Amino acid sequence: MNSKTTKKNVAAIQRKPRTTIKKEQLVTRMLGRTGRVITTFGLGGQASIQWPKDGVDSEVIILKAIEKGVTYFDTSNIYGPSQLTYGKAFRRLHLVPGVPGFDSSRRERIFLATKTHMRRAVVRDGDLGPSPASNGEHVKTAADDVRRSLSQIFGDGRGNYPPDAYLDLVQIHSINTIEEVDAFYEGLDNPDPTADHIGALAGLLDLRDGTNRTGVNPRGEKLIRHIGITGHWNSAALMEAIQRDTKGIIDTLLVAINSNDRLYFNHQHNVIPVAKAKGMGVIGMKVFADAKYYGRTTTSFSNEPDDVYMRVGSKELPSAPLVHYSLSVPGVDCVIIGIGHVSASDNPEEDQLVANIEAAQIREPLSPMKMREIEERTAEVAGADTNYFQHPSVGLTPPRGLRAMMDSSYMDYVSGAPAVYLAWDTSYAGRAALSHYEISRGGQKMAEVPHAPQTTLRPFTYRDGQAEVGLNQYRVRAVDTQGGTSDWAEVSVICP
């Protein structure tokens, strides 16, 4: 890239002046069908809340975020002391029900989201399912994790919690494979309480609704208000999870989204449009690529205090435009960012929390041109090999699972010709969004079908009422908004 382009990109990402935002002015967005209005900045539960360096008071980060008016707070059952730290901060702010001075109105303003990495709600045969993980010593199920969260944040940390304690959101965390989707959906429609295992979704639904179809909620408690999913790696698995949800149970998606996203199997043109078309709230994460944008060299998730980045961006790559980018991706409601430290002052050049809150105060999204400039600058400074947590690019793929069928007893009522029905599942988008599908028969283009996010397992379809007697060879390919085309998917059908 030449020096002229470099100077243009530097100017573009540094152009916007800083404006100090007061608490009552924080920009908010609706979190999908949850009906909750949340701040565009959410406090991530990792960084110094999980791995505090010597001299860093993790509680102060939470306290300051609440004082500044932040309403979305993130944590997890696999984030070490994160939930306990929230518990300590919440006690200082009188956010624990049943304790004298409980501030119920402040608690209602906070949207508290935690996560479980357990894929099942019931386990009787010792099989915890694919990729189970929890910091809880005796945790075997997602239901165990929910009660652990309540105990650590609102209770005694030993399994007990106040009767009125609740979690605003529990998310099935880090979905990477279809096997994991199969596991957490198991038994959802007709859970058998005597089965060896039941998926996490059915159990979380019981804990949301106060029912006991799975046997995990004998007291009929309503411990959670919303259920979500999260993922970094694989848009395909997340899309499958959303498409299977015929009951509208999954309310939110937490997904990695940053300015190098389009270099990978991107989320902004794949799972995010599906989630929004389904009415879900979307929260972005990994805005700074787990500090890979700022010199972190390892290609694994942060796991110690030395991995926590303690400065505010860098001269070469300021942090604010990266926040602007993620919040400008269509469909994103909020971004969560972990904080390394806060300062006694509110100087955004020193205080990561203040800097990121201020950066999140955008009311209108960036233009596509500005977003491309930020992408170019990010790749120039940080390189393209940053999103180790994201699946490599698969490009624009052909329509999946193309099939054809005909009813030999049915002839088109106008022409008398055989009728053939084509069906296929969505292509995966490359660097540009999907536009439409092009259909040909016998090498001749015959139709276009507009693309729309596939929100269920119901396929795209096309009816050819002019099929020929004998062999009909069909091809379907995807076309993106920049005119790019996928390879053809092909299928043949013989009409007698």
Salt bridges, closest charged atoms under 4 A:
GLU59 OE1 - ARG92 NH1 2.98
ASP74 OD1 - LYS115 NZ 2.42
GLU108 OE1 - ARG225 NH1 3.24
ASP125 OD2 - HIS197 NE2 3.22
ASP127 OD1 - ARG120 NH1 3.23
GLU137 OE1 - HIS138 NE2 4.00
ASP156 OD2 - ARG158 NH2 3.91
ASP168 OD1 - ARG36 NH1 3.09
ASP168 OD2 - ARG107 NH1 2.98
GLU180 OE2 - ARG119 NH2 2.70
ASP182 OD1 - ARG244 NH2 2.64
GLU186 OE1 - ARG120 NH2 3.77
GLU186 OE2 - HIS197 ND1 3.20
ASP189 OD1 - LYS247 NZ 3.37
ASP209 OD1 - ARG208 NE 2.70
GLU221 OE1 - ARG147 NH2 3.51
GLU221 OE1 - ARG219 NH2 3.47
GLU240 OE2 - ARG244 NE 2.86
ASP245 OD2 - ARG33 NH2 4.00
ASP251 OD1 - ARG33 NE 2.82
ASP251 OD2 - HIS226 ND1 2.84
ASP290 OD2 - ARG296 NH1 3.16
ASP307 OD1 - ARG296 NE 3.50
ASP333 OD2 - LYS276 NZ 3.11
ASP346 OD1 - LYS64 NZ 3.12
ASP346 OD2 - LYS68 NZ 2.36
ASP351 OD2 - LYS64 NZ 2.60
GLU358 OE1 - ARG18 NH1 3.67
GLU375 OE1 - ARG262 NH2 2.81
GLU375 OE1 - ARG372 NE 2.77
GLU380 OE2 - ARG377 NH1 2.98
ASP412 OD1 - ARG463 NH2 3.11
ASP425 OD2 - ARG403 NH1 3.42
GLU438 OE2 - ARG477 NH2 3.34
GLU448 OE2 - HIS436 NE2 3.56
GLU448 OE2 - LYS445 NZ 2.58
ASP464 OD2 - ARG441 NE 2.81
GLU468 OE2 - ARG441 NH1 3.64
